[in-house]
Amino acid sequence: MAVGGAGCLSSIFGILFAFLFGLGISSTVVTEPPAPPAEPTTAIRYIFTTEPDQVEAVLPALTKRLEALELGTFDLSADADGKIRLELPPLSDMQQGDVLMAVITPGFLELVDFSDVPDEELTSWSGLFIQTTGRLDQLNPSDAVNPATGGPFLTVLTSQDIESASAQLSDVTQSWDVVINFTAAGGETLGAFTAAHVNEPLAVVLDGRVESTPIIRTAFRDTVVIQAWQNTPEAARLLAAQITSGPLPALVIFDTMEVIG
């Protein structure tokens, strides 16, 4: 991995935070028993809606994302009116949240030139929505612009330049990471850009939101590693599936949930 410094790379849903707890001194130590894990609910059926003419394009991406969650068997179907029905076995609340994220997240990933942003201001950009040249058809006037040009930030690479992504446990940091591999053309572009911008920031942007702003320490072209935002195997697999399947071709909206049986 060739990026580091200001900010850690994160996953297509937030940044991995580290919490520092102070140590207290007491003659008596009282600890609370750990909360029991949430019990799975009954089997459920989710209903979503999308554009009717995009159903056939949306279903393969959703199938790949759901398979990556390894939740067991599921039934995914759609009708000509754009109604998508997803039936799942009993799930915990956390698993249900992962399912919703897998289905409704557009998943458009960008690597964006942040060289015009001073290093001391980088942390203030994390979490902001920005205008980029990779999303010119979705510009929001209220989103932040490049402070040097007053216009959209330059997108270096997008989801279209990604060959694959996979979840893995780092032997060094023991964190769950997502390894992103680029296409040959994407690697050429990334190699040329990073060689020309050593010691400058490169933003990781998901659906227009700045997730992290790492500093380029040396030129690289083939692989980028980002940390899963919850640092769990489930979060890493979900992020990898979203990246590998590419952005959804149409917006998918949650409609309702039904209990089965």
SULWOMO-V666462 format. One line per field, one symbol per residue. ss: DSSP state (a for helix, b for strand, c for the rest). burial: 1 if it has 16 or more other C-alpha atoms within 10 Angstrom, else 0. A space follows every 50 residues. Layout:
ss->???
burial->???
//
This chain:
ss->ccbbcccccbcccccccccccccccccccccccccccccccccbbbbbbc caaaaaaaaaaaaaaaaaaccccbbbbbccccbbbbbbccccaaaaaaaa aaaaccccbbbbbcccccaaaaaaacccbbcbaaaaaacccccbcccccc ccbcbbbbaaabbbbbbbbccccccbbbbbbbcaaaaaaaaaaaaacccc bbbbbbccbbbbbbbbccccccbbbbbcccccaaaaaaaaaaaaaccccc ccbbbbbbbcc
burial->01110111111111110000000000000000000000000001111111 10001001101111110110100001010001111111111000010110 11111111111111101010010011001111111000000001110000 01111111111111111110000011111111100110111011001111 11111111111111111111111111111111111111111111111111 01100000000
//
